Amino acid sequence: MASAPDILCIGSVLWDVIGRAPSHLRVGSDVPGRITRLPGGVAMNIAMTLRRFGMKPALLTAIGKDEEGVELLRQCARMGLVTEHVYISDDLATDRYMAVEGANGLIAAIADAHSLEAAGDKILNPLQDGTLGSAAAPYPGLIALDGNLTEDLLAQIAASPLFAAADLRLAPASPGKAERLLPLLGHPRATIYVNCEEAGLLCQRRFDNSTDAAEALQARGAARVLVTDGGNTACEAGPQGTVSATPPEVLVTRVTGAGDTFMAAHIVAQARGEDRETALASALRAAADYVSGEVAL
């Protein structure tokens, strides 16, 4: 293999179309602002942050052969992401995500990840044909997996020998898709990254803080979880107990991709040997820098 990765990012790689306005928005608001189109998707956001911190991520996803797909692959390659394992579809369009954000946060978003869902387990072929691994010799490294995959495929992954040796890091694509991760909740090699709302959906209850959410997920069988709560205290719970940290106070200028940045920064912090408390603090700082706009898009 020409470009050996040190982590696989499996899930959505698409175009983000984000409209941002500096004012508070409500239903029906028509205000001036900025509209941008950038590479995005959960797997892509994680991969970009990992690359920014020096890791070499490979993408496992579905991208169309349309003009948008060709341009997206070119952007991925320019950023140094490994794309040789991407499933290129002749008949599926490249996916897109559209969001509107105001000074009061995310107002609304639509994720069109139908092509990723339609591609199904074709995106996993490199993990079973010997390129990256096989059932007899499963991939042994880090895998970041996002909840844009279908519930059926995530259930298949939960029981698959292809993932038996991996260090799995799981991220819900959004609160609306958080429950797709339920089949993987009890996976012994999984670390789950969620916010309080997503934790509540997985546990079918409401949480007032990240510690209660993390402990409840553990009680439901999760081996290790990290729960964020916006600008409030975040918590990690695992076999070694619970640690917490509070993110720095910053002016929020964007929110889309913040959770993905947190997850990627935490993976990097652990990869460079930071202890649990330091790694959590490092990840919260990276996410704060991102939402404040200090990190260039």
Order of alpha helices (4+ residues) and beta strands (2+ residues): beta-beta-beta-alpha-beta-beta-alpha-beta-beta-beta-alpha-beta-alpha-beta-beta-alpha-alpha-beta-beta-beta-alpha-alpha
